[in-house]
Amino acid sequence: MKIHQWTIVLLLYLIIGSLFTVSAQETVAFGGGPNGGTFITFANGVQSCEPVMNAEDFEVQVQSSWGSVENLHKTDSDVFQMSVVYSGHVYLGRNGLMTNDPQLYTNVMALAWLYGAPAQLVVRQDSGITDVSELVGKKVGVGNVGSGAYANCEKFFSHLNLWDSIDQYAMGYNDSAQALINNELDAFWLFTAFPSSAVITAAASVDIALLDVDTPAEASGYYLQFPYFDKITIPMNTYEGVDYDTSSFMDSALWVANATLSANIVYDMLSMIYSEEGLAHIKAQKLTFKDMSVATGTKGVVTPFHPGAKRFWKEQGYGFCLGNLNEDHVVDGRDIVSFITNDIDVETFADEFGNINCI
């Protein structure tokens, strides 16, 4: 009888112990985006990466969402522990500048840059339009209402005091391309990775040109007001007939996490994804991720990094110049990202990190 009782006690002990072992594995809810989109493709890629799947301390569970704004809200409230959010939304949310939403979303912290979504402004070559200012009175496709393209088009043209001076046609990329072909539009705006299938379609039927949007942005102080935008060049021959480089700017899709997520989990996941095996796996998911690397992992980030991310990137040779700075700086001869925040001044930063050149 005693043996039987001790057997029961032992079994209960083993069962309870196993439950504690299982519960020690933390669930990380990863907010993607609409099914079939790039955000959820990345989230699924992280979840299916073999080192992540074999992790003992955490388990990634991907959840779909409407996209960047919902991800911002749910990551801040810890419904999602990780997600993908545009850098612009992280910046605006952190500073209470979201449209019709003064709430401060300060719990969303950057982990890494994923890819850029550049502005592209397409005109017919035979229109003679060579400058953004020449679109006054012209018919411009500005993207669907409620889309990121529309919001960024309105922001850009409003900053230049041109929004009310153009004839705005709220329509999607494919419809805009067809309208340009039919000479029903003089120009159309995109905010997406290149090459865009819509622009390819337009270029296959009519001679097109791309307008430089970087020069007017620089001259008007656009980057000072919206520091999350990063400059980019659309290379010559990206599109048929466009045999010159085009200067533009882009927002960046960021991998982010809630501030309370374990720094160890963040560090481990970055180590897994930014390994040779991890990067190969992510890049195989979609061409959009082709530029992901240790060298690009901190670009385009103008908001605070998660402590686990700071640890990881510092080990890769990067420092974080904290303070109200908006230019790249140098640590021991290597370019680093400027980290814009008010939680530490430059002197404290220099004391903590040593021989840092913060100009």
N, C-alpha and C positions, 0 to 999 in steps of 0.2 A: 504493500500500500504506500509506504514511504517513497519507494522508488518511483511509483506512478505519480505521486504528488510532485516530486522533484523534477520529473520529466515534463510535467505540465508547466511548472515554473520556468524551466529552461526554455521551453518552446515560446512562452509568452515573452521572455526576455529577448529571444532572437527576433520575434516578430516586431516588438517595440523598437529594438535597435535598428532593424531594417527600415522601419518607418522614418526614424530620425535621419538615416542615411539618405533616403529618397528626398526628404524635405530639405536637405542641405543643398540640393541642386536648385538654384534660383531660376525662375522663369523670366525671360526677357521678352516682353511683348514688343515686336518691331513693326511700327506703322509704315506700310508701303504707300500705295496710292491706288488709283483705279486699276482694275485688272487689265493686264496687257500693256500698262504704261511702264516708263523707265524706272520710276520710284520703286514699284513693287518688284520689278525685275532685279534691282539691286538687293532688296530685302531678301528675296528668295535665294539669290546667289550667296548671300552671307549665311543663310540658314542651311543651305545644301553644301557648303564648303566642308570637306571632310574633317579637318581639325576642329571646326566649330561643332559639327555633329558629334564628335567623340569627346567633347569637353565634359569633365566630371562635375564642375562647379555650377554650370548654367546650361539652360536649354532655350534656344531661340524659337519663338512662335510668331510667324508673320501674320499680320492683319491688314486687310485692305482699308482704304480710306478715300476721301475725295481729293486728297493731295496735300500740298504744302501748308495751307492755312489750317486745315483740320489737324494735320500732324503737329503744327506749332502748338495749337490749343491742347491737344491730348498728351503731348510730351511734357508740356509745362505742368499739367495736372497729374502726371504720372500714370495716366491710363496706358500710354505707351512709354516704355523705358528707353526705347530708341526709335528713330524714324529718319526720314529724309525731308529736309526743309530747305527752301531757297534761302541763300544768305541774306537777301533783302528782307525777307519776312522775319528772319531771326533778329536782324538789326532793328527793324521798325517795331517789332513786338517788344523787344527789350527796352526800347525807349518810349513806349506808349504812343507810337506814331502810325499804327495800323488805321486804315480808313474806317471812320465811324466806330473805332474801338480803342479807347484810351487805356485799356488794361495793360499792365506791365507783365510781360512774359519772361521773367528773369531766370526761370529754372531750366531753360533750354540752352545747353552748352555744346559747343562744337567739338567734333572728333576729327573730321577730315574733309577735305575737298574731294568731290567725286567727278564732276564734269561741269563744263560751262555751257550756258544757254545764251548765245550772242544775238544782238540786234542785227537784223538784215533789212535793208530798205531798197526795194527793187523798183526800177523804172524801165520803161521802154527806151531803147537806145535812140529811136527816132524822135523822141519827145524833146530832145535838146536839154533836158533837165540835168544839171551837173552838181547842184548844191541843194541842201535841205531847204534853204530860204526860198528857193524857186518853186516850192510846192504850194505857196499861197494861192488860194483860189482853185487848186487842183483837186481831183477826186482821188482819195487815198483809202485803200483797204486797211483798216486799223485792228483787225482781229475781232473775234466774237466777244460781245459784252460779257463780262464776268471772267474772262480768261486772263492769264498772266500777260499774254501778248497785248491785249487791249489796255490793261492797267499800265504796262510799261510804255506803251505808245503814248497814252494820255499824259503820263508823267514827263516824258521826254519833250513832247511838243508843247506842253504847258510851260515847262521850264524855259523854253525858247520863245514863249509868248506867241506861238503859232497854232495852238490847238483850235482856237475859234476861227482861225483864218484858212483852214483847210476844209474841204468837203469830206466829212467822215462817213465811211461806209463800213459798218460793223459786219464783218463776214470772215469766215474761216480761210485758212491758207489755200486750200484747193479751189474754193470758189473765187478767191481773189486772183489766183493765177489765171483761171479761165477768163475772168473779167478783163485782166490785163491783155491777154491774147486777143480778146474781142474788141479791144480799144474802148472798153467801158470804164476802165480805171487808168489813171496816170501813174499810179505807184501803189505798192502794197508793202506792209510792214510785217515782219516775222520776228519772233523771239524764241529761237529753237536752234538745236545743233545743226551744223552744216556737214555735208550737203543736204539740203531740204528737198524732198521729192516734189514739193509744189513749185519750187524755183526751177528744178530740173525740167519739169513739165513746161513751164513758161519759156525757158531758154530753148527748148526743142522746137518751138513754134514761131517765136519772134526773137529778134535781137534784144537783149536786155543789158542793163548796166546796174551796178551796185553803187549807192551813194555812201560817201564817208560820213559817218555819224560821230566819230571820235573827235574830229576837229571842232565842230560846234559845241560838243559837250565840254571839252577842255576849256574853250574860250569863255564859256558862260558860267564856269564854276560848278558844273553838274556833279563832278566827282567829289567836290568838297561837301556838297549838300547830301549826296548819296554815296558814301564811301564804300559801300559793299559792291559797287560796280568795278569791274576790272577791265583793262584794255585788252583787245585781242585783234589779230590780223586775220582776215579771211584770205587765204592764199590765192594767187592767180590761178586760173584754170580750174577752180573749184566748180565753176559753172561754165557751160559752153559759151564762148564768145567774150567772157570776162577775163581778159589777158593781163590783168594788173592786180596787185594786192589792194585790199580794201580795209581801211582802219575802222574799227568798231569797238563796242564795249559789250560786256556780258555780265549777267548775274551767274551765281554759282550754286549748284546743288550741293548741300552739305549733309554729311552723316552727323547726326546730333544725338544727344542723350539727356535724360533728366539728371539734374544736379545730384540727386540722392543715390543714383545707381553706383554700385561698388566701383571704386577706382581700379581694383584688381581685375574685375570683369572687363571693364573698358580697356585696360592695358592689354589683357590677354587677347581680346578680340581683335584689337588693332595689330597685335603681333602676329596673329594667325592670318588675317586678311592681307597684311602688307609683307608677308613672306613670299618667296618666289612661287610656291605652290598656290597660295591664296590669290595673288594677283593674276596668275594664269587662269585660275578658275573664274574669277570675276570678269575678266576681259573676254572670256569665252561666252559669257551670257549675252553680251550686246556690244556692238562696235562703239557705242557711246562712251564706254569705259576705257577706251584705248589709251588715254593719257594718264590714267591712275598710276602713281608710283610714289616712292618715298620722296622723290624730288618735288612732286607737285602736291603733296598731301596737306600742306599748310597754306597754299595760295588762296587768295580770295576770302580769307577769314578775317573779319573785322570785329568779332565779338569774342567773349571769353571762352577759352578751351576748358573742357572737363579736366579735373586733376589727373585722372588716369591717362588722358590724352597728352597732357603736359609731360608726364613722366615718359611716355613712349617717344614723343617727338624730341625731347631733350636727349634721349639716348641715341637718336639718329643724327645728332649734331646741331639741332636747332634750338635757339633760345627764343624767348618771348619778350619783346620790348614793350613793357607795360607803361601806360600813360596815354595822353591825348596825342598820339602820333598817327600819321596816315601815309607813311612812306616805308619802303623796305630799308632795313638796317643790316649791319654786318656783325657777325660773331665769329671771331677767329678766322676772318677771311671768307666766311660763307654767308650767302644771302639768307635772311630769315624773314618770317612774316611779321608785320607790325600787329600788335595785339592791343586793340583799343578798349580801354576800360578805365575806370576811375578808382579801382580798388587798391592800387599801389602806385607810387610815384617812381620816376626814373632813378632817383638816388637809391631808393630801397631796392629797386631791381638790380642796379649795378652792384650793390653790396652783396646781394644774394647770389648772383651769377658770376661775379668776378670781372674779368677784363672785357667789358662790353662797350662797343662803340655806338652809343645812341646819339645820333646827330640831331 
